[in-house]
Amino acid sequence: MRRAIAGVALAAAALGTAAAGAPVHTYSIVARDPATGDLGVAVQSHWFSVGSIVTWAEAGVGAVATQSFVDPSYGPLGLALMRAGKTAKEALDALLAADSGRDVRQVAMVDARGTVASHTGAKCIPAAGHQAGEQFSVQANLMEHPTVWPSMANAYRAASGDLADRLLAALDAAESAGGDIRGKQSAAILIVRGTSTGRPWADRIVDLRVEDHPQPLAELRRLLGVHRAYEHMNQGDLAIERGEERLALEHYAAAQAMMPENTEMKFWTAVSLANVGRVEEALPMFRAAYADDPRWRELAGRLPGVGLLTAPEPALRRILD
């Protein structure tokens, strides 16, 4: 562990010679859900593709938001230090100590134990500040009003729902309090599991970005809804694999209730139903998909040859007719 920490410290020392990066003046929140242990970070800014440089998180380790005159290396280096056993405060203190540009940085971290640490440099453009709470921190700079980050904290505490809902509630509160003095452009949300499975792709619960949009928070909420609908589809497919047909149908129905206009969901639900012998239930969905776009019928005809549509021949004829 000592070698790992020393290696990170050497990398952190390079921050001292780094010039201030892109001026990503923004508002963000990092948080740990005490009920699930999930770790998340969400952000909005009047800057293109804010999520590509501000939001960082690793399952079982922590989450980081690095902004203002941003140095993106605070993300991976902060996570590396926390992975090596440092608390969020110890990690942030180490990186700030090695950074000659600390006065223009704004950074927040939360570790897997729920410890939070925040820093707002003395030269961050006002209104700028942060507020730490119970396993979360909100921070903002270049805001229209200094009420932004207290409003975020209050909204996060009062919000219901899962971690994604509460993170977005904090962002909405920031915008309602005046938000970025320049306006709005991009937003992002990243949530990972509180305990790592060793499979990063499975540990990433939500990873959504709005790169450039006139209403980035509204678009981020829309994408979260799409994400949740497709998660129901994924769970339905897994239930089919396990032979849990009733559970699969519940997931498929939930997905289509969330996105009734989505042809893809109709089609693949129909395929799954046909494959478990529920052809009569599948046929109206196939018809609806074909009516939306005749090419779905052509796709259906290609599936038997690769073993993805396994209904008996009489049923196949009805499906393709």
C-alpha positions in Angstrom: 0.0 0.0 0.0 2.9 2.4 0.8 4.2 2.0 -2.7 0.8 2.7 -4.2 0.4 5.9 -2.1 3.9 7.0 -2.9 3.3 6.5 -6.6 0.2 8.6 -6.5 2.0 11.3 -4.5 4.6 11.5 -7.2 1.9 11.9 -9.9 0.2 14.5 -7.7 3.4 16.5 -7.5 3.0 17.1 -11.2 -0.1 19.1 -10.5 2.2 21.8 -9.0 3.5 22.7 -12.5 0.2 22.4 -14.3 -1.5 25.5 -15.6 -5.1 26.1 -14.8 -7.3 24.1 -17.1 -10.6 24.8 -18.8 -12.9 27.3 -17.0 -15.6 24.8 -16.0 -17.5 27.1 -13.7 -20.4 25.1 -12.5 -22.5 23.5 -9.7 -22.2 19.9 -8.7 -22.9 17.4 -5.9 -21.1 14.3 -4.7 -22.9 11.9 -2.3 -23.0 8.4 -0.8 -26.4 6.9 -0.3 -26.4 5.7 3.4 -29.1 3.1 2.6 -27.4 1.3 -0.3 -23.8 2.6 -0.1 -24.0 3.7 -3.8 -21.7 6.6 -4.7 -22.7 9.4 -7.1 -21.8 12.7 -8.6 -23.9 15.0 -10.8 -23.1 18.3 -12.4 -24.4 21.1 -14.7 -22.4 23.9 -16.4 -22.4 26.4 -19.2 -19.6 24.5 -20.8 -19.5 21.8 -23.5 -19.3 18.1 -22.3 -19.0 18.9 -18.6 -19.3 15.3 -17.6 -16.1 14.3 -19.5 -13.9 16.2 -17.1 -15.8 16.9 -13.9 -17.4 13.6 -12.8 -15.4 10.7 -11.5 -16.5 7.6 -9.5 -15.3 4.1 -8.7 -17.4 1.4 -7.0 -16.3 0.7 -3.5 -13.9 3.7 -3.5 -15.6 7.1 -3.9 -16.7 9.9 -6.1 -15.1 13.2 -7.1 -16.2 16.4 -8.7 -13.3 18.6 -10.0 -14.3 22.0 -11.4 -13.7 25.8 -11.6 -10.4 26.2 -13.5 -10.5 22.4 -13.6 -7.6 20.0 -13.3 -9.2 16.7 -14.4 -6.3 14.7 -12.7 -7.9 15.3 -9.4 -10.5 12.7 -10.4 -8.3 9.7 -11.1 -5.6 10.7 -8.5 -8.2 11.2 -5.8 -9.8 7.8 -6.5 -6.4 6.2 -6.5 -5.6 7.7 -3.1 -8.9 6.6 -1.7 -8.5 3.1 -3.2 -5.2 2.9 -1.3 -6.9 3.6 2.0 -6.9 7.4 2.3 -10.1 9.2 3.5 -11.6 11.7 1.2 -10.1 14.5 3.3 -6.6 12.9 3.3 -6.8 12.4 -0.5 -8.0 16.0 -1.2 -5.4 17.5 1.2 -2.6 15.6 -0.5 -3.6 16.8 -4.0 -4.1 20.4 -2.9 -0.7 20.5 -1.2 1.0 19.6 -4.4 -1.0 22.0 -6.6 0.3 25.5 -7.1 -3.0 26.3 -8.8 -5.1 25.3 -5.7 -6.6 28.8 -5.4 -8.5 28.5 -8.7 -9.7 24.9 -8.1 -13.0 23.7 -6.7 -13.1 20.0 -5.7 -15.3 17.7 -3.7 -14.8 14.1 -2.8 -16.8 11.4 -0.9 -15.3 8.1 0.0 -16.9 4.7 0.5 -17.4 5.3 4.2 -19.3 8.5 3.6 -16.6 10.9 4.6 -16.7 14.1 2.5 -14.1 16.8 1.8 -14.5 20.0 -0.2 -12.3 22.9 -1.3 -13.2 26.2 -2.9 -10.1 28.2 -3.9 -9.8 31.8 -2.9 -9.6 32.9 -6.5 -12.7 31.0 -7.8 -15.0 33.4 -9.5 -17.9 34.5 -7.2 -20.4 33.6 -6.3 -18.5 30.5 -5.2 -18.7 28.2 -2.2 -19.5 24.8 -0.9 -21.5 23.1 1.9 -20.8 19.7 3.3 -23.6 17.6 4.8 -24.3 14.0 5.9 -22.4 12.0 3.4 -22.7 14.6 0.6 -21.1 17.9 -0.5 -22.5 20.5 -2.8 -20.3 23.2 -4.5 -20.7 25.9 -7.1 -18.7 28.8 -8.6 -19.6 31.6 -11.0 -23.1 31.5 -9.7 -25.6 34.3 -10.1 -26.4 34.2 -6.4 -24.7 32.8 -3.3 -27.9 31.0 -2.4 -27.2 28.3 -5.0 -25.3 25.8 -2.9 -27.4 26.1 0.3 -30.5 25.5 -1.9 -28.8 22.4 -3.3 -28.1 21.1 0.2 -31.7 21.7 1.3 -33.1 20.0 -1.8 -30.9 17.0 -1.5 -31.9 16.4 2.2 -35.6 16.9 1.4 -35.7 14.8 -1.8 -37.2 11.3 -1.9 -36.5 8.5 -4.3 -33.2 6.8 -5.1 -29.8 8.4 -5.3 -30.3 9.5 -8.9 -33.6 11.3 -8.0 -32.0 13.1 -5.1 -28.9 14.2 -7.0 -31.1 15.6 -9.8 -33.2 17.4 -7.2 -30.1 19.2 -6.0 -29.3 20.3 -9.5 -32.8 21.5 -10.1 -32.6 23.5 -6.9 -29.4 25.1 -8.1 -31.0 26.2 -11.3 -34.1 27.5 -9.5 -31.8 29.6 -7.3 -30.3 31.3 -10.3 -27.7 28.8 -11.4 -24.6 29.6 -13.5 -24.5 33.3 -14.3 -23.7 32.5 -17.9 -26.7 30.1 -18.4 -26.7 26.4 -19.1 -25.3 24.0 -21.6 -24.4 20.5 -20.4 -25.0 18.1 -17.5 -24.0 14.6 -16.3 -24.7 12.0 -13.7 -22.6 9.1 -12.6 -23.5 6.5 -10.0 -21.6 3.4 -9.0 -22.1 0.7 -6.4 -20.9 1.0 -2.9 -19.1 -2.3 -3.1 -17.1 -3.4 -6.1 -17.8 -6.7 -7.8 -14.6 -6.5 -9.8 -16.6 -5.9 -12.9 -16.6 -2.1 -13.6 -19.3 -2.4 -16.3 -21.7 -4.0 -13.9 -20.8 -1.7 -11.0 -21.7 1.4 -13.0 -25.4 1.9 -12.2 -26.0 5.2 -14.1 -23.7 7.0 -16.5 -25.5 9.6 -18.5 -24.3 12.8 -20.2 -25.9 15.7 -22.0 -23.1 17.3 -24.0 -24.9 20.3 -25.5 -28.5 21.2 -25.0 -30.6 24.3 -24.3 -32.3 22.6 -21.4 -29.6 20.1 -20.1 -31.3 19.2 -16.8 -34.6 18.4 -18.5 -32.8 16.3 -21.0 -30.8 14.5 -18.3 -34.1 13.6 -16.6 -35.5 12.3 -19.9 -32.4 10.2 -20.4 -32.7 8.8 -16.9 -36.2 7.7 -17.7 -35.0 6.0 -20.8 -32.2 4.3 -18.9 -34.6 3.0 -16.3 -37.0 1.6 -19.0 -34.1 -0.2 -20.7 -33.0 -1.6 -17.3 -36.4 -3.2 -17.0 -35.9 -4.7 -20.5 -32.5 -6.1 -19.4 -34.0 -7.5 -16.2 -36.8 -9.1 -18.2 -34.3 -10.8 -20.5 -32.4 -12.2 -17.5 -35.6 -13.5 -16.1 -36.4 -15.3 -19.3 -33.0 -16.9 -19.2 -33.8 -18.2 -15.7 -37.2 -19.4 -16.7 -39.0 -16.8 -14.6 -41.6 -15.9 -17.2 -44.0 -14.1 -14.9 -41.2 -11.8 -13.6 -40.0 -11.2 -17.1 -43.4 -10.1 -18.2 -43.6 -7.7 -15.2 -40.3 -6.1 -16.3 -41.4 -5.9 -19.9 -44.7 -4.4 -19.0 -43.0 -1.8 -16.8 -40.6 -0.9 -19.6 -43.4 -0.4 -22.1 -45.5 1.6 -19.6 -42.5 4.0 -19.3 -41.9 4.2 -23.0 -45.1 3.1 -24.9 -43.9 4.6 -28.2 -40.7 2.5 -28.2 -40.8 0.0 -31.1 -37.7 -1.8 -30.0 -39.2 -2.8 -26.7 -42.4 -4.0 -28.4 -40.4 -6.2 -30.8 -38.0 -7.8 -28.4 -40.7 -8.4 -25.8 -42.7 -10.2 -28.6 -39.6 -12.3 -29.5 -39.2 -13.4 -25.8 -42.9 -14.2 -25.5 -42.8 -16.3 -28.7 -39.8 -18.2 -27.6 -41.5 -19.4 -24.4 -44.6 -20.4 -26.3 -46.8 -17.4 -25.6 -47.4 -16.7 -29.3 -50.9 -15.3 -28.9 -49.6 -12.6 -26.6 -46.6 -11.9 -28.9 -48.6 -11.5 -32.2 -50.2 -8.0 -31.4 -46.7 -6.7 -30.5 -45.2 -8.0 -33.7 -48.0 -6.4 -35.6 -47.5 -3.1 -33.9 -43.8 -3.2 -34.6 -44.4 -4.0 -38.3 -46.9 -1.1 -38.5 -44.3 1.3 -37.1 -41.7 0.2 -39.6 -41.9 -2.8 -42.1 -38.2 -3.5 -41.6 -38.9 -5.1 -38.2 -40.7 -7.9 -40.2 -37.5 -8.4 -42.2 -35.5 -8.5 -39.0 -37.9 -11.1 -37.5 -37.3 -13.3 -40.6 -33.6 -13.3 -39.9 -33.8 -14.4 -36.3 -34.7 -18.1 -36.7 -31.5 -18.7 -38.6 -29.3 -17.6 -35.7 -31.4 -19.2 -33.0 -32.9 -16.0 -31.6 -36.5 -16.8 -32.6 -37.2 -20.4 -31.7 -41.0 -20.7 -32.0 -42.3 -23.8 -33.9 -42.7 -23.6 -37.6 -46.5 -22.9 -37.6 -46.0 -20.1 -35.1 -43.2 -18.7 -37.1 -45.4 -18.5 -40.2 -48.0 -16.6 -38.2 -45.3 -14.2 -36.8 -43.9 -13.5 -40.3 -47.2 -13.3 -42.1 
